[in-house]
Amino acid sequence: MKKQHNRNNDNQLIIEVLHAMQPKIKKSLQNTSFQEQEDLKQEIYIKVIHAVKTRRIQPLTLWEFKEKFDKKAYQKN
């Protein structure tokens, strides 16, 4: 049961990460020839999925998010 729960969490995280990265991926693909864009997009998706499944990408806790947000706000000033 726990393994199924982890798999569902991973799948949800993959969807969220890919959705969040979509604008950056799309912009980056503009630097590639049209014929290669779809292949490159698939490769990027594979890398993101692998990163989530190997726990190299994990959701931030509320405190980690706040810390990063505060640091960015401080750097802007």
Residue frames as a rotation matrix with the C-alpha (Angstrom) as fourth column:
MET 1
0.565 0.825 0.000 0.00
0.825 -0.565 0.000 0.00
0.000 0.000 -1.000 0.00
LYS 2
0.475 -0.451 -0.755 2.79
0.154 -0.803 0.576 2.45
-0.866 -0.390 -0.312 0.91
LYS 3
-0.604 -0.726 0.328 4.61
0.423 0.056 0.904 1.73
-0.675 0.685 0.273 -2.36
GLN 4
-0.116 0.669 0.734 1.44
0.972 -0.075 0.222 2.58
0.204 0.739 -0.642 -4.30
HIS 5
0.785 0.397 -0.476 1.08
0.535 -0.822 0.197 5.80
-0.313 -0.409 -0.857 -2.31
ASN 6
-0.016 -0.887 -0.461 4.70
0.123 -0.459 0.880 6.78
-0.992 -0.042 0.116 -3.10
ARG 7
-0.643 -0.188 0.743 4.15
0.713 0.209 0.669 6.03
-0.281 0.960 0.000 -6.78
ASN 8
0.379 0.860 0.341 1.05
0.906 -0.420 0.050 8.24
0.186 0.290 -0.939 -6.82
ASN 9
0.675 -0.211 -0.707 3.00
0.243 -0.841 0.483 11.02
-0.696 -0.498 -0.517 -5.10
ASP 10
-0.446 -0.891 0.083 5.82
0.307 -0.065 0.949 10.65
-0.841 0.449 0.303 -7.65
ASN 11
-0.367 0.373 0.852 3.37
0.928 0.088 0.361 10.82
0.060 0.924 -0.379 -10.54
GLN 12
0.740 0.662 -0.120 1.71
0.672 -0.735 0.092 13.92
-0.027 -0.149 -0.988 -9.11
LEU 13
0.358 -0.700 -0.618 5.11
0.116 -0.623 0.773 15.54
-0.927 -0.349 -0.141 -8.52
ILE 14
-0.583 -0.548 0.600 6.19
0.626 0.168 0.762 14.72
-0.518 0.819 0.245 -12.10
ILE 15
0.138 0.736 0.662 3.05
0.953 -0.280 0.112 16.40
0.268 0.616 -0.741 -13.45
GLU 16
0.857 0.206 -0.472 3.59
0.398 -0.848 0.351 19.46
-0.328 -0.489 -0.808 -11.25
VAL 17
-0.018 -0.954 -0.298 7.28
0.195 -0.296 0.935 19.79
-0.981 -0.042 0.191 -12.16
LEU 18
-0.566 -0.171 0.806 6.66
0.797 0.138 0.588 19.39
-0.212 0.975 0.058 -15.89
HIS 19
0.479 0.814 0.330 3.83
0.848 -0.526 0.067 21.92
0.228 0.248 -0.942 -15.72
ALA 20
0.749 -0.232 -0.621 6.00
0.224 -0.793 0.567 24.41
-0.623 -0.564 -0.542 -13.83
MET 21
-0.258 -0.965 -0.047 8.90
0.168 -0.092 0.981 23.96
-0.951 0.245 0.186 -16.24
GLN 22
0.281 0.475 0.834 6.77
0.845 0.289 -0.450 24.16
-0.455 0.831 -0.320 -19.39
PRO 23
0.981 0.100 -0.163 7.45
0.018 -0.896 -0.444 27.86
-0.191 0.433 -0.881 -20.16
LYS 24
0.253 -0.964 -0.082 11.21
-0.655 -0.234 0.719 27.41
-0.712 -0.128 -0.690 -19.70
ILE 25
-0.241 -0.287 0.927 11.25
0.362 0.860 0.360 24.24
-0.900 0.423 -0.103 -21.80
LYS 26
0.626 0.577 0.524 9.25
0.703 -0.127 -0.700 25.93
-0.337 0.806 -0.486 -24.55
LYS 27
0.880 -0.338 -0.333 11.55
-0.378 -0.924 -0.061 28.95
-0.287 0.179 -0.941 -24.58
SER 28
-0.038 -0.958 0.284 14.67
-0.471 0.268 0.841 26.77
-0.882 -0.101 -0.461 -24.64
LEU 29
0.037 0.116 0.993 13.33
0.612 0.782 -0.114 24.73
-0.790 0.612 -0.042 -27.55
GLN 30
0.933 0.327 -0.148 13.16
0.113 -0.660 -0.743 27.89
-0.341 0.677 -0.653 -29.66
ASN 31
0.292 -0.915 -0.278 16.97
-0.796 -0.394 0.461 27.77
-0.531 0.087 -0.843 -29.78
THR 32
-0.505 -0.385 0.772 16.78
-0.012 0.898 0.440 24.40
-0.863 0.213 -0.458 -31.56
SER 33
-0.888 0.186 -0.420 15.87
-0.442 -0.097 0.892 23.61
0.125 0.978 0.168 -35.14
PHE 34
-0.035 0.994 0.104 12.19
-0.999 -0.031 -0.043 22.85
-0.039 -0.105 0.994 -35.64
GLN 35
0.297 0.127 -0.946 12.94
-0.480 0.877 -0.033 19.27
0.825 0.464 0.321 -36.74
GLU 36
-0.488 -0.615 -0.620 14.75
0.226 0.597 -0.770 18.49
0.843 -0.516 -0.153 -33.47
GLN 37
-0.507 0.275 0.817 12.42
-0.717 -0.660 -0.223 20.23
0.478 -0.699 0.532 -31.03
GLU 38
0.582 0.813 -0.011 10.08
-0.682 0.496 0.538 17.29
0.443 -0.306 0.843 -30.37
ASP 39
0.420 -0.512 -0.749 12.97
0.373 0.850 -0.373 14.87
0.828 -0.123 0.548 -29.77
LEU 40
-0.649 -0.714 0.263 14.66
0.099 -0.422 -0.901 17.31
0.755 -0.559 0.344 -27.42
LYS 41
-0.137 0.696 0.705 11.41
-0.874 -0.419 0.244 17.95
0.465 -0.583 0.666 -25.55
GLN 42
0.782 0.421 -0.459 10.99
-0.231 0.881 0.414 14.21
0.578 -0.218 0.786 -25.00
GLU 43
-0.025 -0.885 -0.465 14.58
0.513 0.387 -0.766 13.94
0.858 -0.258 0.444 -23.76
ILE 44
-0.668 -0.158 0.727 13.99
-0.410 -0.737 -0.537 16.78
0.620 -0.658 0.428 -21.30
TYR 45
0.365 0.884 0.292 10.82
-0.821 0.159 0.548 15.09
0.438 -0.440 0.784 -20.05
ILE 46
0.623 -0.203 -0.756 12.71
0.227 0.971 -0.074 11.82
0.749 -0.125 0.651 -19.57
LYS 47
-0.483 -0.876 0.012 15.42
0.311 -0.185 -0.932 13.61
0.819 -0.446 0.361 -17.58
VAL 48
-0.420 0.409 0.810 12.84
-0.768 -0.636 -0.077 15.33
0.484 -0.655 0.581 -15.36
ILE 49
0.678 0.707 -0.199 10.97
-0.529 0.658 0.536 12.07
0.510 -0.259 0.820 -14.74
HIS 50
0.290 -0.669 -0.684 14.23
0.479 0.720 -0.502 10.32
0.829 -0.182 0.529 -13.88
ALA 51
-0.660 -0.562 0.498 15.21
-0.083 -0.604 -0.793 13.14
0.746 -0.565 0.352 -11.52
VAL 52
0.036 0.755 0.654 11.90
-0.921 -0.228 0.314 12.87
0.387 -0.614 0.688 -9.66
LYS 53
0.816 0.357 -0.454 12.03
-0.236 0.924 0.301 9.09
0.527 -0.139 0.839 -9.44
THR 54
0.105 -0.851 -0.515 15.61
0.647 0.452 -0.615 9.11
0.756 -0.269 0.598 -8.13
ARG 55
0.656 0.341 -0.673 14.66
0.752 -0.374 0.543 11.82
-0.066 -0.862 -0.502 -5.63
ARG 56
-0.566 -0.822 0.070 16.92
0.824 -0.560 0.089 14.49
-0.034 0.108 0.994 -7.10
ILE 57
-0.701 0.471 0.535 13.82
-0.274 -0.871 0.408 16.68
0.658 0.140 0.740 -7.31
GLN 58
-0.478 0.579 -0.661 11.57
0.855 0.480 -0.197 16.80
0.203 -0.659 -0.724 -4.29
PRO 59
0.409 0.685 0.603 8.87
0.447 -0.727 0.522 19.22
0.796 0.056 -0.603 -3.24
LEU 60
-0.656 -0.608 0.448 9.94
-0.033 -0.569 -0.822 21.98
0.754 -0.554 0.353 -0.88
THR 61
-0.244 0.556 -0.795 8.60
0.969 0.169 -0.179 22.11
0.035 -0.814 -0.580 2.63
LEU 62
0.772 0.587 0.244 6.85
0.562 -0.810 0.169 25.31
0.297 0.007 -0.955 3.62
TRP 63
0.727 -0.535 -0.431 9.93
0.107 -0.532 0.840 26.45
-0.679 -0.656 -0.330 5.54
GLU 64
-0.291 -0.837 0.463 12.30
0.678 0.161 0.717 25.71
-0.675 0.523 0.521 2.65
PHE 65
0.089 0.424 0.901 10.05
0.927 -0.365 0.080 27.68
0.363 0.829 -0.426 0.32
LYS 66
0.946 0.294 -0.134 9.88
0.323 -0.843 0.431 30.61
0.014 -0.451 -0.892 2.76
GLU 67
0.324 -0.913 -0.250 13.66
0.301 -0.151 0.942 30.58
-0.897 -0.380 0.226 3.16
LYS 68
-0.438 -0.470 0.767 14.23
0.852 0.054 0.520 30.66
-0.286 0.881 0.377 -0.61
PHE 69
0.408 0.686 0.602 11.57
0.796 -0.590 0.133 33.33
0.447 0.425 -0.787 -1.07
ASP 70
0.904 -0.090 -0.419 13.07
0.232 -0.719 0.656 35.51
-0.360 -0.690 -0.628 1.65
LYS 71
-0.054 -0.998 0.045 16.56
0.501 0.012 0.866 35.10
-0.864 0.069 0.499 0.19
LYS 72
-0.297 0.013 0.955 15.37
0.943 -0.154 0.295 36.18
0.151 0.988 0.033 -3.28
ALA 73
0.741 0.632 0.227 13.51
0.570 -0.771 0.286 39.17
0.355 -0.083 -0.931 -1.83
TYR 74
0.657 -0.575 -0.488 16.61
0.247 -0.447 0.860 40.20
-0.712 -0.685 -0.151 0.11
GLN 75
-0.319 -0.834 0.450 18.82
0.718 0.097 0.689 39.92
-0.619 0.544 0.567 -3.00
LYS 76
0.147 0.457 0.877 16.49
0.912 -0.406 0.059 42.22
0.383 0.791 -0.476 -4.97
ASN 77
0.966 0.231 -0.120 16.96
0.260 -0.850 0.458 45.00
0.004 -0.473 -0.881 -2.42
